[in-house]
Amino acid sequence: MKKEFIVIILVLSLVAIELTYDNRGFPLKEEFSHKRQYVEIVQKGKGRVYPIILSPVTVGNGERLEFLDDGSLLKGPMTGDKLILFGLAIDLNRAGIYDLVAIPGVGYKTAKSIIDRREKEGKFKSLNDLLKVRGIGKKRLDKIKLYLNV
């Protein structure tokens, strides 16, 4: 009787776990208790953003992990639009043109000017260095600095 009770408890526990998590161990309910810490996981063309605590490998905030069919893993930053969507800052020294264009108030020309300055004079040391970029004044910098970090 005692063995049967233990077996029943074990089976019910496994069923509860199976109903709570998908086949990769991620919760089916997306309850984000750790705000502003996200990782994007892409597998076979389907991507979802998860809290960083649920990531299967060690990653930094705002990372993108792509699991390929051959079992290999590609790691890189999320795109600028996704970072903004989740309230994460875009790294000014790593951002591409489309990452910068995702920032409200930054168009293609301004984004190109930022990248040209970065390539010519090296990495930005602070956000105030953006004042040296043609097309960015104090007012525009105040609007866009919320979306950027160095």
C-alpha positions as a Markdown table, in Angstrom:
| # | Residue | x | y | z |
|---|---|---|---|---|
| 1 | Met | 0.0 | 0.0 | 0.0 |
| 2 | Lys | 2.8 | 2.4 | 0.9 |
| 3 | Lys | 4.7 | 1.7 | -2.4 |
| 4 | Glu | 1.6 | 2.2 | -4.4 |
| 5 | Phe | 1.0 | 5.6 | -2.7 |
| 6 | Ile | 4.6 | 6.7 | -3.5 |
| 7 | Val | 4.3 | 5.6 | -7.1 |
| 8 | Ile | 1.0 | 7.5 | -7.5 |
| 9 | Ile | 2.6 | 10.7 | -6.0 |
| 10 | Leu | 5.5 | 10.4 | -8.4 |
| 11 | Val | 3.3 | 9.9 | -11.4 |
| 12 | Leu | 1.1 | 12.8 | -10.5 |
| 13 | Ser | 4.2 | 15.0 | -10.0 |
| 14 | Leu | 5.6 | 14.1 | -13.4 |
| 15 | Val | 2.2 | 14.8 | -15.0 |
| 16 | Ala | 2.1 | 18.2 | -13.3 |
| 17 | Ile | 5.6 | 19.0 | -14.5 |
| 18 | Glu | 4.7 | 17.9 | -18.0 |
| 19 | Leu | 1.6 | 20.1 | -18.1 |
| 20 | Thr | 3.5 | 23.1 | -16.8 |
| 21 | Tyr | 6.6 | 23.0 | -19.0 |
| 22 | Asp | 7.1 | 22.6 | -22.8 |
| 23 | Asn | 9.5 | 20.1 | -24.3 |
| 24 | Arg | 12.6 | 22.4 | -23.7 |
| 25 | Gly | 11.9 | 23.0 | -20.0 |
| 26 | Phe | 10.4 | 26.5 | -20.5 |
| 27 | Pro | 7.1 | 27.4 | -18.6 |
| 28 | Leu | 4.0 | 27.4 | -20.7 |
| 29 | Lys | 2.8 | 30.4 | -18.8 |
| 30 | Glu | 4.9 | 33.4 | -19.5 |
| 31 | Glu | 5.1 | 35.0 | -16.1 |
| 32 | Phe | 8.0 | 37.4 | -16.1 |
| 33 | Ser | 9.0 | 38.0 | -12.5 |
| 34 | His | 12.4 | 39.3 | -13.4 |
| 35 | Lys | 11.7 | 42.5 | -15.4 |
| 36 | Arg | 14.1 | 43.9 | -18.0 |
| 37 | Gln | 16.2 | 40.7 | -18.2 |
| 38 | Tyr | 15.3 | 39.0 | -21.5 |
| 39 | Val | 16.8 | 36.6 | -24.0 |
| 40 | Glu | 15.5 | 35.8 | -27.5 |
| 41 | Ile | 15.6 | 32.1 | -28.4 |
| 42 | Val | 15.1 | 31.1 | -32.0 |
| 43 | Gln | 14.7 | 27.5 | -33.1 |
| 44 | Lys | 13.7 | 26.3 | -36.6 |
| 45 | Gly | 12.4 | 29.7 | -37.6 |
| 46 | Lys | 10.2 | 30.1 | -34.6 |
| 47 | Gly | 11.4 | 32.7 | -32.0 |
| 48 | Arg | 10.2 | 33.7 | -28.6 |
| 49 | Val | 11.6 | 36.0 | -25.9 |
| 50 | Tyr | 12.0 | 34.5 | -22.5 |
| 51 | Pro | 13.1 | 35.8 | -19.1 |
| 52 | Ile | 16.9 | 35.4 | -18.9 |
| 53 | Ile | 16.6 | 33.1 | -15.9 |
| 54 | Leu | 15.0 | 30.5 | -18.2 |
| 55 | Ser | 17.7 | 30.4 | -20.7 |
| 56 | Pro | 19.4 | 27.0 | -21.3 |
| 57 | Val | 22.9 | 28.6 | -21.6 |
| 58 | Thr | 24.6 | 31.5 | -19.9 |
| 59 | Val | 23.8 | 34.7 | -21.7 |
| 60 | Gly | 23.7 | 38.4 | -21.1 |
| 61 | Asn | 20.7 | 40.6 | -21.1 |
| 62 | Gly | 19.2 | 41.3 | -24.6 |
| 63 | Glu | 21.1 | 38.3 | -26.2 |
| 64 | Arg | 19.7 | 36.4 | -29.2 |
| 65 | Leu | 20.4 | 32.6 | -29.3 |
| 66 | Glu | 19.6 | 30.7 | -32.5 |
| 67 | Phe | 19.7 | 26.9 | -32.3 |
| 68 | Leu | 20.4 | 25.4 | -35.7 |
| 69 | Asp | 19.2 | 22.1 | -37.0 |
| 70 | Asp | 22.7 | 20.6 | -36.8 |
| 71 | Gly | 22.8 | 21.3 | -33.0 |
| 72 | Ser | 25.0 | 24.3 | -33.2 |
| 73 | Leu | 24.3 | 27.6 | -31.5 |
| 74 | Leu | 24.6 | 31.2 | -32.8 |
| 75 | Lys | 24.8 | 33.9 | -30.2 |
| 76 | Gly | 24.4 | 37.6 | -30.7 |
| 77 | Pro | 22.5 | 40.7 | -29.7 |
| 78 | Met | 18.7 | 41.1 | -30.2 |
| 79 | Thr | 17.7 | 43.6 | -32.9 |
| 80 | Gly | 17.2 | 47.2 | -31.9 |
| 81 | Asp | 13.4 | 47.1 | -32.3 |
| 82 | Lys | 13.1 | 44.1 | -29.9 |
| 83 | Leu | 15.4 | 45.7 | -27.3 |
| 84 | Ile | 13.3 | 48.9 | -27.4 |
| 85 | Leu | 10.1 | 46.8 | -27.1 |
| 86 | Phe | 11.3 | 45.2 | -23.9 |
| 87 | Gly | 12.7 | 48.4 | -22.5 |
| 88 | Leu | 16.3 | 47.5 | -22.9 |
| 89 | Ala | 19.0 | 49.9 | -24.1 |
| 90 | Ile | 20.8 | 49.6 | -27.4 |
| 91 | Asp | 24.6 | 49.5 | -27.1 |
| 92 | Leu | 25.7 | 52.5 | -29.1 |
| 93 | Asn | 29.1 | 50.9 | -29.9 |
| 94 | Arg | 27.6 | 47.7 | -31.3 |
| 95 | Ala | 24.5 | 49.0 | -33.0 |
| 96 | Gly | 23.9 | 48.6 | -36.7 |
| 97 | Ile | 22.1 | 51.1 | -38.8 |
| 98 | Tyr | 18.7 | 49.2 | -38.5 |
| 99 | Asp | 19.1 | 49.1 | -34.7 |
| 100 | Leu | 19.6 | 52.9 | -34.6 |
| 101 | Val | 16.7 | 53.6 | -37.0 |
| 102 | Ala | 14.4 | 51.7 | -34.5 |
| 103 | Ile | 14.9 | 54.6 | -32.0 |
| 104 | Pro | 12.1 | 57.1 | -32.2 |
| 105 | Gly | 13.5 | 60.4 | -33.6 |
| 106 | Val | 16.5 | 58.7 | -35.4 |
| 107 | Gly | 16.2 | 58.4 | -39.2 |
| 108 | Tyr | 18.4 | 56.7 | -41.7 |
| 109 | Lys | 20.7 | 59.8 | -42.3 |
| 110 | Thr | 21.3 | 60.3 | -38.5 |
| 111 | Ala | 21.9 | 56.6 | -38.0 |
| 112 | Lys | 24.4 | 56.6 | -40.8 |
| 113 | Ser | 26.2 | 59.7 | -39.4 |
| 114 | Ile | 26.5 | 57.9 | -36.0 |
| 115 | Ile | 28.0 | 54.8 | -37.5 |
| 116 | Asp | 30.4 | 56.9 | -39.7 |
| 117 | Arg | 31.6 | 58.8 | -36.7 |
| 118 | Arg | 32.1 | 55.6 | -34.7 |
| 119 | Glu | 34.1 | 54.1 | -37.5 |
| 120 | Lys | 36.2 | 57.2 | -38.0 |
| 121 | Glu | 37.0 | 58.2 | -34.4 |
| 122 | Gly | 36.4 | 55.0 | -32.5 |
| 123 | Lys | 34.0 | 53.9 | -29.8 |
| 124 | Phe | 31.8 | 56.4 | -28.0 |
| 125 | Lys | 32.9 | 56.9 | -24.4 |
| 126 | Ser | 29.7 | 58.6 | -23.3 |
| 127 | Leu | 26.3 | 59.5 | -24.7 |
| 128 | Asn | 27.4 | 63.1 | -24.8 |
| 129 | Asp | 29.8 | 62.2 | -27.6 |
| 130 | Leu | 26.8 | 62.0 | -29.8 |
| 131 | Leu | 26.7 | 65.8 | -29.8 |
| 132 | Lys | 29.7 | 65.7 | -32.2 |
| 133 | Val | 27.5 | 63.8 | -34.7 |
| 134 | Arg | 26.0 | 66.0 | -37.4 |
| 135 | Gly | 22.2 | 66.3 | -36.9 |
| 136 | Ile | 22.2 | 65.6 | -33.1 |
| 137 | Gly | 21.8 | 68.6 | -30.8 |
| 138 | Lys | 21.0 | 68.8 | -27.1 |
| 139 | Lys | 17.2 | 68.4 | -27.6 |
| 140 | Arg | 17.5 | 65.4 | -29.8 |
| 141 | Leu | 20.1 | 63.8 | -27.5 |
| 142 | Asp | 17.8 | 64.3 | -24.5 |
| 143 | Lys | 15.0 | 62.4 | -26.5 |
| 144 | Ile | 17.1 | 59.5 | -27.7 |
| 145 | Lys | 19.4 | 58.9 | -24.7 |
| 146 | Leu | 16.7 | 56.8 | -23.0 |
| 147 | Tyr | 17.1 | 54.2 | -25.6 |
| 148 | Leu | 20.9 | 54.0 | -25.6 |
| 149 | Asn | 23.9 | 53.0 | -23.5 |
| 150 | Val | 27.6 | 53.0 | -24.0 |
